[in-house]
């Protein structure tokens, strides 16, 4: 249970891990009931043939495929790190589980701030450039944080900056994805969500191996290399303006 992250660890230390897990279950149930009661599905007359046309439209679009691959790599290095964020503060600075969780709470604040700033910058200079830039900057911060750990307060500030940069990437990457194939936006986001789930599982597994064998320095190097690859794919293959394509001809 030592690898839970964020506020869950704080709750677990103050009460028990059963309360922490149970609280997550209650929140999930409330969210599910809310969706069932308030979310009304829109009427649709899309047939099976048109659904497959959407898939073909996406897979035949090199820019859309590149955007999905870049998103997968971007999510991979992020979840490799964030899954073990609390463990990093515990092992590196000798903190208790609850105290380490408190320092890691900068994650939510950083993402909130970064998403607001990133979206505005992306609207001005282009989402593609912001996505590529934030990926490289976040990888560099991670590399420095894990290979040359600074004093605790500085590390907390660096983590806040890291999460803000990641938040900017989240916002602009979502906008960039919507520009790829507007005619099949929902299907494209389904692809993206599937890759995010894959990245979560793979990142947790990779990070766990590094933590138990080489250490957090290896996580920093892995994240930096993955970030550079993701950024290169965005700059080389992902376009900013969508092509107008008739889905019926796909």
DOMARVEX-728230 format. One line per field, with one value per residue: residue number from 1; residue in one letter; chain; x, y, z negated of N, C-alpha, C, CB in turn. Coordinates in steps of 0.001 Angstrom, whole numbers. Glycine has a CB too. Example, Ala and Ser with C-alpha at 12.3 -4.5 7.8 and 13.67 -1.06 7.14 Angstrom:
BEGIN
nr	c(1|2)
rest	c(A|S)
kette	c(A|A)
nu	c(13190|12850)
nv	c(-5690|-2250)
nw	c(-7800|-7080)
cau	c(12300|13670)
cav	c(-4500|-1060)
caw	c(-7800|-7140)
cu	c(13200|12900)
cv	c(-3300|30)
cw	c(-7800|-7870)
cbu	c(11308|14084)
cbv	c(-4473|-598)
cbw	c(-9046|-5725)
***
This chain:
BEGIN
nr	c(1|2|3|4|5|6|7|8|9|10|11|12|13|14|15|16|17|18|19|20|21|22|23|24|25|26|27|28|29|30|31|32|33|34|35|36|37|38|39|40|41|42|43|44|45|46|47|48|49|50|51|52|53|54|55|56|57|58|59|60|61|62|63|64|65|66|67|68|69|70|71|72|73|74|75|76|77|78|79|80|81|82|83|84|85|86|87|88|89|90|91|92|93|94|95|96|97|98|99|100|101|102|103|104|105|106|107|108|109|110|111|112|113|114|115|116|117|118|119|120|121|122|123|124|125|126|127|128|129|130|131|132|133|134|135|136|137|138|139|140|141|142|143|144|145|146|147|148|149|150|151|152|153|154|155|156|157|158|159|160|161|162|163|164|165|166|167|168|169|170|171|172|173|174|175|176|177|178|179|180|181|182|183|184|185|186|187|188|189|190|191|192|193|194|195|196|197|198|199|200|201|202|203|204|205|206|207|208|209|210|211|212|213|214|215|216|217|218|219|220|221|222|223|224|225|226|227|228|229|230|231|232|233|234|235|236|237|238|239|240|241|242|243|244|245|246|247|248|249|250)
rest	c(X|X|X|X|X|X|X|X|X|X|X|X|X|X|X|X|X|X|X|X|X|X|X|X|X|X|X|X|X|X|X|X|X|X|X|X|X|X|X|X|X|X|X|X|X|X|X|X|X|X|X|X|X|X|X|X|X|X|X|X|X|X|X|X|X|X|X|X|X|X|X|X|X|X|X|X|X|X|X|X|X|X|X|X|X|X|X|X|X|X|X|X|X|X|X|X|X|X|X|X|X|X|X|X|X|X|X|X|X|X|X|X|X|X|X|X|X|X|X|X|X|X|X|X|X|X|X|X|X|X|X|X|X|X|X|X|X|X|X|X|X|X|X|X|X|X|X|X|X|X|X|X|X|X|X|X|X|X|X|X|X|X|X|X|X|X|X|X|X|X|X|X|X|X|X|X|X|X|X|X|X|X|X|X|X|X|X|X|X|X|X|X|X|X|X|X|X|X|X|X|X|X|X|X|X|X|X|X|X|X|X|X|X|X|X|X|X|X|X|X|X|X|X|X|X|X|X|X|X|X|X|X|X|X|X|X|X|X|X|X|X|X|X|X|X|X|X|X|X|X)
kette	c(A|A|A|A|A|A|A|A|A|A|A|A|A|A|A|A|A|A|A|A|A|A|A|A|A|A|A|A|A|A|A|A|A|A|A|A|A|A|A|A|A|A|A|A|A|A|A|A|A|A|A|A|A|A|A|A|A|A|A|A|A|A|A|A|A|A|A|A|A|A|A|A|A|A|A|A|A|A|A|A|A|A|A|A|A|A|A|A|A|A|A|A|A|A|A|A|A|A|A|A|A|A|A|A|A|A|A|A|A|A|A|A|A|A|A|A|A|A|A|A|A|A|A|A|A|A|A|A|A|A|A|A|A|A|A|A|A|A|A|A|A|A|A|A|A|A|A|A|A|A|A|A|A|A|A|A|A|A|A|A|A|A|A|A|A|A|A|A|A|A|A|A|A|A|A|A|A|A|A|A|A|A|A|A|A|A|A|A|A|A|A|A|A|A|A|A|A|A|A|A|A|A|A|A|A|A|A|A|A|A|A|A|A|A|A|A|A|A|A|A|A|A|A|A|A|A|A|A|A|A|A|A|A|A|A|A|A|A|A|A|A|A|A|A|A|A|A|A|A|A)
nu	c(816|2156|2553|484|-726|-664|-3473|-4739|-2899|-2465|-4968|-5031|-2926|-3877|-6178|-6991|-5881|-8102|-10186|-9257|-9265|-11976|-13132|-12426|-13971|-16566|-16624|-16398|-18826|-20669|-20011|-20692|-23492|-24277|-23637|-25386|-27845|-27893|-26611|-27509|-27648|-26941|-29068|-28445|-27860|-25902|-24556|-23074|-21311|-20576|-19262|-16946|-15868|-15057|-12950|-11160|-10684|-9209|-6944|-5775|-4748|-1798|-920|-2788|-2374|286|-73|-1508|372|2384|990|678|3361|3926|2139|3147|5744|4958|3228|5009|6542|4697|3274|4994|5590|5127|6602|9123|9603|9530|11711|13914|14066|13551|10985|7849|4994|2570|3550|5122|3103|1782|3615|3525|1086|1241|945|-1765|-2392|-410|-1012|-3530|-2941|-1117|-2644|-4445|-2771|-1318|-3288|-4059|-1647|-1256|-3378|-2405|210|123|-874|656|3393|3496|2842|5057|7174|6585|6735|9474|10578|9399|10488|13187|13126|12353|14557|16595|15542|15493|18081|19854|18975|17586|17490|14723|12497|13056|12840|10099|9118|10136|8700|6149|6455|6997|4542|2892|3860|3259|482|-14|700|-1291|-3660|-3120|-2457|-4839|-6382|-4918|-5330|-8055|-8035|-7166|-8789|-11620|-14086|-14294|-14017|-14823|-14235|-11492|-10733|-11406|-9466|-7255|-7813|-7645|-4918|-3905|-4718|-3235|-690|-722|-716|1648|3550|3474|4420|7018|8191|8111|9915|12303|12504|12813|15182|17375|16904|15629|17024|17253|14634|14376|16145|14926|12437|13252|14359|12099|10406|11779|11561|8769|8295|9768|8287|5895|6758|7759|5769|3095|437|-893|-3258|-6407|-7234|-9811|-11906|-14073|-15986|-17628|-16324|-14308)
nv	c(-1207|1107|2563|4146|7345|10928|12583|10317|8811|10486|10430|7694|7418|8956|7622|4674|2265|1039|2864|4829|3536|2865|5400|6284|4497|5326|7932|7260|5913|7979|9686|8018|7665|10324|10792|8957|10034|12755|13042|12989|10912|11818|11660|9347|8245|6709|4156|818|699|3362|3829|2228|3595|5931|4985|4179|6627|7940|6230|6397|8848|10379|12424|12377|9800|10079|12018|10555|8567|10196|11216|8869|8305|10627|10391|8042|8584|10388|8944|7021|8471|9870|7906|7031|9227|9996|8010|8768|11162|10066|8181|9704|11931|10989|11085|10635|8641|10151|12825|12965|12688|15101|16955|16112|16999|19290|18607|18631|21393|22497|21372|22496|25267|25285|24261|26310|28461|27295|26724|29300|30320|28498|29137|31453|31109|28655|25303|23069|23788|24436|21986|20380|21840|21912|19230|18644|20438|19519|16952|17598|18860|16701|15017|16479|16650|14014|13040|14839|15580|18395|20542|19918|21816|23173|21064|20535|22891|22588|20354|21440|23260|21428|20032|22111|22623|20189|20325|22368|21019|19000|20489|21779|19613|18217|20060|20047|17440|17536|18969|17314|15260|16384|15364|12900|13152|12146|9395|9553|10574|8382|6553|7929|7882|5159|4723|6233|4729|2428|3534|4204|1713|539|2500|2458|-124|-42|2045|885|-1243|170|1633|-423|-1585|-15|2663|6044|7737|6424|6507|9229|9496|7758|9041|11475|10690|9497|11707|13415|11903|11875|14628|15086|13607|15041|17529|16738|15286|15923|17969|21310|22543|21233|18928|19139|16592|14354|12235|10285|9356|7897)
nw	c(0|-51|2212|2988|4047|3318|1744|780|-673|-2859|-4101|-4665|-6508|-8602|-9318|-8307|-5843|-4804|-5120|-3389|-841|-766|-702|1842|3309|2590|3663|6372|6760|6281|8384|10549|10188|10474|13186|14402|13704|14505|16996|20282|23032|26412|29274|31901|35207|36306|38249|38426|40577|40965|38576|38830|40929|39672|38086|40092|41266|39312|38982|41458|41503|41209|39472|37393|36352|35527|33540|31655|30970|29900|27705|26246|25531|24088|21942|20899|19787|17845|16087|15268|13548|11767|10442|8502|7017|4300|3046|3893|2440|-101|-142|716|-969|-3452|-4620|-6370|-5418|-5348|-5516|-3210|-1336|-1694|-650|1971|2804|4247|6821|7843|7670|9304|11851|12265|12416|14572|16717|17237|17958|20076|22003|22821|23870|25923|27631|28695|29840|30995|30539|31059|30824|28113|26916|27742|26585|23791|23141|23411|21506|19102|18995|18635|16118|14528|14895|13635|11034|10113|10455|9307|6552|4989|1989|-275|-234|2119|3900|3664|4786|7387|8159|8180|10308|12325|12460|13250|15814|16988|16768|18593|20899|20929|21449|23944|25551|25679|27129|29493|30398|31001|33333|35311|36668|37166|37991|36848|34106|31572|31771|32113|29622|28125|28935|27905|25150|24693|25156|23076|20867|21334|21045|18344|17032|18104|17430|14610|14160|15319|13832|11274|11536|11955|9519|7644|8438|9899|9124|8532|10202|12631|13488|14047|16261|18108|18421|19549|22036|23224|23294|25080|27434|27784|28145|30503|32346|32409|33483|35965|37346|36674|37612|37472|38466|39383|42030|44394|44706|46289|44545|45540|47758|46799)
cau	c(0|3019|2702|-609|-208|-1491|-4273|-5118|-1940|-2710|-6149|-4674|-2090|-4694|-7205|-6473|-5939|-9468|-10950|-8763|-9807|-13424|-13476|-12343|-15144|-17749|-16549|-16709|-20264|-21356|-19800|-21478|-24908|-24454|-23648|-26599|-29027|-27871|-26075|-28429|-26961|-27546|-29583|-27499|-28294|-24701|-24580|-21784|-20437|-20043|-18313|-15685|-15327|-14356|-11678|-10276|-10336|-8153|-5744|-5171|-4265|-504|-827|-3602|-1672|1449|-555|-1866|1621|3024|224|1010|4685|3835|1484|3998|6762|4307|2755|6188|6973|3703|2869|5939|5929|5185|7739|10332|9799|9827|13041|14968|14155|13287|9725|6808|4039|1654|4274|5475|1870|1504|4479|3118|-179|1501|578|-3060|-2317|411|-1757|-4595|-2343|-529|-3655|-5002|-1760|-981|-4353|-4002|-456|-1499|-4259|-1660|1365|-115|-846|1724|4644|3396|2926|6443|8037|6310|7222|10926|10844|9034|11484|14415|12909|12374|15930|17332|14968|15791|19509|20556|17898|17893|16841|13320|11600|13338|12254|8650|8891|10381|7568|5048|6734|6831|3114|2329|4242|2455|-879|-44|695|-2607|-4641|-2809|-2496|-6255|-6787|-4241|-6014|-9353|-7820|-6656|-9872|-12843|-15242|-14319|-13384|-15119|-13474|-10095|-10533|-11457|-8106|-6367|-8097|-7108|-3466|-3631|-4855|-2050|453|-827|-272|3054|4371|3563|5280|8391|8659|8330|11166|13414|12588|13273|16488|18396|16596|14890|17846|16909|13336|14624|16734|13888|11442|13844|14457|10732|9897|12409|10961|7404|8371|10236|7170|4969|7327|8035|4665|1751|105|-1720|-4567|-7001|-7635|-11242|-12071|-15446|-15952|-18329|-15424|-13196)
cav	c(0|2279|3275|5049|8705|12081|12709|9010|8415|11308|9851|6376|7555|9519|6644|3362|2106|642|4108|5493|2832|2997|6764|6302|3785|6182|9000|6666|5644|9266|10147|7173|8011|11644|10657|8254|10866|14068|13025|12393|10648|12431|10708|9097|7257|6211|2712|155|1066|4705|3712|1738|4682|6834|4361|4245|8030|8258|5436|6811|10213|10272|13393|11897|8654|10613|12685|9505|7964|11180|11247|7654|8473|11671|9826|6979|9081|11049|7957|6374|9319|10292|6758|6862|10552|9972|7158|9566|12040|9223|7582|10693|12897|10328|11564|9646|8510|11291|14052|12902|12947|16532|17620|15730|17645|20347|18071|19147|22839|22770|21026|23491|26521|25084|24069|27612|29237|26614|26909|30666|30442|27698|29877|32568|30716|27345|24222|22126|24251|24345|20564|19934|22526|21507|17861|18701|21119|18635|15889|18157|19053|15370|14526|17187|16355|12640|12740|15760|16074|19615|20560|19513|22886|23417|19929|20756|23938|22002|19487|22334|23738|20270|19758|23208|22376|19047|20821|23081|19999|18368|21371|22017|18344|17939|20932|19579|16225|17882|19563|16341|14703|16905|14556|11706|13616|11233|8167|9882|10655|7010|6055|8609|7369|3803|4820|6737|3589|1597|4230|4117|378|358|3409|1955|-1310|381|2786|-41|-1970|1099|1955|-1592|-2054|1012|3848|7116|8342|5749|7035|10527|9294|7168|10071|12459|10081|9341|13048|13889|11169|12377|15974|14989|13132|16164|18530|16198|14630|16400|19260|22167|22808|20006|18831|18890|15308|13843|10931|9321|8821|7196)
caw	c(0|-163|3468|3306|4168|3013|546|275|-1700|-4037|-4746|-5177|-7704|-9677|-9704|-7905|-4388|-4440|-4973|-2180|329|-794|-287|3307|3813|2410|4665|7673|6807|6413|9763|11444|10038|11073|14643|14799|13485|15154|18353|21237|24297|27592|30256|32987|36191|36960|38433|38273|41689|40715|37468|39387|41754|38770|37739|41269|41450|38353|39216|42723|41327|40522|38397|36279|35775|34818|32329|30697|30493|29031|26458|25510|24940|23079|20759|20356|18857|16717|15117|14696|12437|10784|9643|7395|6528|2844|2685|4112|1288|-1253|-83|922|-2070|-4721|-5179|-6616|-4319|-5343|-5203|-1791|-585|-1768|330|3322|3144|5224|8138|8286|7844|10475|13064|12420|12889|15891|17751|17571|18679|21320|22980|23349|24722|27121|28531|29301|30657|31593|29550|31406|30233|26659|26570|27900|25623|22414|22959|23192|20235|17993|18932|18074|14677|13915|14918|12589|9726|9704|10509|8414|5688|4225|669|-253|205|3541|4621|3705|5788|8710|8477|8546|11662|13214|12633|14038|17210|17438|16943|19874|21944|20958|22089|25352|26283|25955|28238|30705|30851|31589|34648|36274|37492|36550|38350|36005|32871|30473|31969|31868|28179|27616|29147|26966|23811|24616|25009|21726|19960|21563|20470|16891|16617|18471|16648|13240|14165|15595|12677|10163|11790|11716|8095|6896|8903|10115|8340|9189|11258|13881|13901|14663|17592|18956|18719|20446|23372|23737|23570|26309|28550|27948|28705|31883|33164|32578|34378|37291|38046|36324|38209|36618|39065|39884|43423|44537|45377|46265|43925|46378|48764|46135)
cu	c(854|3100|1449|-66|-1201|-2250|-4690|-4187|-2141|-3892|-5814|-3853|-2904|-5737|-6679|-6585|-7329|-10357|-10545|-9344|-11324|-13892|-13430|-13558|-16415|-17774|-16902|-18199|-21057|-21218|-20632|-22968|-25188|-24518|-24947|-27834|-29036|-27379|-27028|-27707|-27696|-28006|-28604|-28053|-27097|-24766|-23167|-20806|-19798|-19040|-16953|-15048|-14567|-12995|-10686|-9803|-9184|-6853|-5051|-4619|-2950|-375|-1603|-2924|-457|1040|-919|-615|2343|2309|535|2356|4667|3190|2369|5019|6137|3865|3897|6671|5898|3213|3734|6394|6079|6372|9053|10619|10119|11277|14146|15162|13793|12007|8796|5827|3120|2333|4665|4260|1532|2344|4042|1805|5|1111|-713|-3036|-1523|-314|-2853|-4041|-1835|-1540|-4275|-4021|-1463|-2031|-4318|-2798|-649|-2390|-3516|-568|1193|62|301|3040|4630|3508|4372|7353|7834|6788|8713|11252|10524|10020|12779|14288|12979|13787|16749|16845|15382|17284|20355|19545|18329|17322|15328|12390|11810|12730|10742|8308|9101|9239|6340|5228|6541|5361|2426|2640|3433|1004|-1035|-52|-677|-3598|-4376|-2835|-3928|-6748|-6176|-4914|-7337|-9215|-7472|-7737|-11195|-14066|-15381|-13675|-13603|-14333|-11993|-9805|-10625|-10093|-7168|-6573|-7547|-5597|-3084|-3728|-3659|-825|447|-281|1218|3967|4545|4497|6748|8977|8955|9631|12368|13602|13199|14662|17522|18162|15929|15709|17517|15557|13516|15181|15696|12866|11987|13919|13075|10131|10485|11816|9549|7397|8793|9119|6177|5498|7474|6785|3278|1537|-853|-3125|-5135|-7287|-9135|-11441|-13515|-15407|-16672|-17438|-14303|-13255)
cv	c(1263|3084|4006|6466|9716|11987|11383|8537|9206|10768|8512|6469|8076|8524|5226|3246|1692|1870|4819|4857|2965|4363|6898|5611|4617|7298|8470|6394|6932|9795|9343|7491|9368|11591|9996|9137|12100|14061|12290|12160|11300|11358|10565|8019|6693|4688|2143|548|2436|4699|3250|2787|5679|6277|4453|5676|8429|7546|5784|8234|10171|11232|12934|10725|9124|11296|11666|8864|8912|11271|10032|7805|9541|11177|8774|7536|9775|10045|7132|7148|9482|9126|6618|8201|10574|9137|7922|10464|11238|8764|8630|11590|12297|10773|10392|9643|9718|12591|14095|13172|14427|17299|17306|16383|18856|19903|18699|20639|23190|22499|22050|24790|26371|24936|25392|28444|28617|26799|28280|30864|29676|28394|30991|32101|29357|26233|23244|22519|24141|22895|20093|20558|22061|20081|17869|19338|20212|17490|16371|18379|17717|14814|15168|16786|14985|12329|13665|16389|17303|19508|20370|20599|23222|22300|20070|21830|23422|21085|20302|22844|22620|20012|20864|23027|21225|19471|21579|22101|19328|19209|21516|20728|17947|18781|20472|18335|16555|18441|18532|15829|15155|16042|13300|12011|12648|9944|8400|9972|9277|6340|6626|8103|5964|3823|5339|5609|2652|2215|4152|2788|187|1245|2945|756|-921|1120|1885|-816|-1076|1382|795|-2065|-927|2236|4928|7819|7728|6220|8379|10401|8740|8220|11109|11924|9957|10689|13593|13201|11661|13751|15945|14532|14255|17150|18013|15769|15202|17784|20008|22331|21533|20081|18528|17616|14858|12434|9868|8705|8006|5703)
cw	c(0|1113|3895|3312|3613|1717|-40|-829|-2982|-4825|-5377|-6457|-8880|-10185|-9480|-6393|-3934|-4240|-3681|-924|386|-336|1232|3916|3707|3453|6044|7824|6996|7833|10751|11386|10678|12585|15108|14701|14379|16599|19274|22559|25460|28561|31405|33906|36961|37047|38352|39372|41467|39557|37978|40283|40895|38382|38903|41498|40528|38709|40526|42665|40546|39345|37165|35579|34977|33519|31248|30113|29547|27689|25596|24808|23845|21797|20094|19377|17657|15666|14541|13475|11374|9924|8395|6831|5011|2373|2861|2913|20|-1258|-19|-289|-3427|-5401|-5480|-5450|-4220|-4980|-3732|-910|-579|-758|1754|3750|4054|6629|8649|8554|9100|11777|13331|12993|14318|16991|18186|18399|20040|22390|23624|24272|26025|28122|29266|30249|31327|30571|29812|30751|28714|26202|26630|26848|24196|22136|22640|21836|19049|17859|18306|16561|13942|13835|13802|11201|9222|9665|9648|7472|4884|2820|798|283|1683|4385|4733|4731|7200|9119|8857|9973|12677|13500|13423|15514|17787|17656|18240|21032|22054|21765|23578|26169|26608|27126|29548|31273|31531|32996|35717|37224|36881|36829|37484|34653|31710|30571|31705|30371|27528|27778|28095|25544|23627|24438|23625|20700|20087|20923|18945|16384|16887|17637|15213|13155|14359|14389|11490|10307|11492|10231|7306|7301|8949|9237|9172|10270|12613|14401|14596|16067|18557|19369|19697|21875|24000|24098|24868|27531|28837|28602|30169|32812|33428|33614|35807|38044|37770|36913|37282|37163|39661|41377|43479|45367|45232|45712|44755|47432|48152|46441)
cbu	c(-925|4388|3106|-1783|112|-2437|-5472|-5135|-518|-2959|-7290|-3904|-906|-5383|-8519|-7248|-4912|-10071|-10726|-7234|-9409|-13936|-12523|-11041|-15323|-17770|-15149|-15927|-20716|-20796|-18318|-21255|-25313|-23338|-22428|-26783|-29102|-27017|-24683|-29671|-26833|-26557|-30960|-26114|-29307|-23429|-25229|-21969|-21222|-21191|-18842|-15908|-16454|-15191|-11897|-11002|-11558|-8588|-6092|-6188|-5328|619|-1338|-4996|-1238|2209|-1771|-2747|2534|3050|-1279|1034|5707|3060|128|4712|7706|3112|1733|7315|7378|2525|2941|7149|4875|3874|7747|10191|8551|8905|13141|14656|13253|14420|9046|6075|3211|1004|5516|6077|705|1766|5937|2986|-896|2977|426|-4113|-1680|1661|-2365|-5285|-1193|336|-4739|-5382|-469|-780|-5688|-3947|797|-2107|-5429|-1047|2607|822|-2179|1899|4913|2075|2047|6954|7806|4817|6948|11610|10026|7621|11756|14760|11545|11484|16578|17195|13460|15110|19985|21323|17440|17331|17146|12887|11812|14872|12605|8119|9812|11705|7246|4960|8162|7472|2437|2869|5751|2527|-1271|1156|1775|-3131|-4629|-1447|-1815|-7118|-6385|-2769|-6255|-10072|-6726|-6033|-9790|-13103|-15152|-13590|-13917|-16588|-13681|-9733|-11558|-12552|-7606|-6590|-9598|-7480|-2880|-4613|-6158|-1812|461|-2280|-1081|3258|3772|2175|4841|8437|7645|7172|11221|13179|11196|12301|16353|18422|17849|14433|19347|16898|12392|15569|17946|13191|10990|15239|15134|9846|10217|13919|10942|6693|9344|11420|6463|4737|8673|8964|4659|1550|-524|-1075|-4466|-8273|-6810|-11962|-11100|-16102|-16558|-19501|-14850|-13236)
cbv	c(3|1863|2331|4902|9027|12297|13515|8005|8598|12766|9685|5597|8489|10788|6872|2197|1078|-277|5040|5444|1345|2728|7782|5619|2485|6785|9626|5373|4933|10291|10053|5718|8025|12557|9837|7022|11288|14986|12371|13292|9138|13385|11150|8680|7883|6666|2350|-1347|1061|5685|2734|442|5396|7092|2894|3716|8922|7878|3975|6703|11096|10528|14744|11487|7666|11597|13568|8436|7597|12553|11311|6441|8842|12842|9211|6237|10039|11860|7038|6266|10675|10944|5483|6061|11550|9417|5868|10416|12904|8020|6663|11537|14073|10555|12552|9934|7250|11432|14177|11534|12151|17058|17202|14228|18065|20753|16545|18841|23496|21956|19616|23759|26956|23896|23128|28361|29337|25156|26692|31676|29925|26387|30462|33428|30694|27122|23472|22053|25686|24956|19716|20277|23999|21620|17012|19496|22417|18087|15341|19478|19733|14411|14804|18699|16443|11679|12813|16853|14969|20870|21886|19122|24138|23516|18612|21159|25121|21225|18578|23521|24296|19018|19593|24556|22071|17889|21705|24029|18947|18158|22743|22678|17234|18213|22380|19286|15277|18887|20592|15178|13121|18305|14163|10525|14989|10925|7631|11196|11600|6193|6413|10117|7376|3010|5733|7872|2825|1397|5685|4292|-706|653|4783|1574|-2287|1281|3819|-1009|-2470|2409|2297|-2714|-2685|1427|4393|8124|8166|4230|7178|11329|8344|6010|10757|12854|8691|8632|13995|13655|9669|12439|16828|14029|11954|16880|18982|15036|13203|16428|19077|23526|23905|19703|17735|20114|14244|13872|11009|9972|9936|7429)
cbw	c(-1201|-566|4534|2295|5628|4095|831|1398|-1195|-3638|-3736|-4127|-7430|-9198|-8896|-8614|-3921|-5525|-6198|-2131|299|-2174|-936|3790|3062|987|4686|7863|5528|5406|10138|11104|8543|10650|15121|13946|12031|14366|18386|21441|24535|28281|30778|32431|37166|36199|39779|38266|43002|40411|36400|40171|42522|37524|37343|42532|41192|36936|39207|43840|40592|41500|38866|36769|36882|35707|32654|31368|31678|29706|26752|26454|26022|23618|21139|21484|19571|17196|15762|15745|12953|11487|10475|7854|6960|2261|3543|5384|1065|-1273|1114|2132|-1788|-5637|-4215|-7950|-4491|-6682|-6083|-1451|-1174|-3180|128|3410|1883|5191|8073|7261|6609|10422|12943|11070|11962|15877|17254|16300|17853|21068|22332|22196|23983|26746|27754|28221|29806|32774|29553|32925|30643|26171|27518|29298|25695|22122|24220|24329|20142|18186|20316|18774|14416|14699|16283|12773|9785|10633|11922|9216|4736|4938|-62|-1638|-651|3795|3923|2312|5532|8720|7293|7561|11755|12599|11274|13549|17319|16412|15785|19996|21663|19528|21428|25478|25472|24705|27958|30412|29671|30712|34567|35543|37576|37036|39804|36702|32499|30435|33389|32555|27556|28349|30560|27021|23548|25869|26092|21363|20245|23058|20918|16448|17345|19953|16664|12719|15272|16849|12288|10058|13257|12464|7541|7071|10283|11579|7712|8164|10946|13684|12686|13814|17515|18227|17430|19954|23293|22704|22405|26259|28252|26595|27899|31976|32479|31236|33857|37175|37695|34782|39626|36461|40143|39130|44170|45204|44799|47689|42554|47038|49589|44600)
***
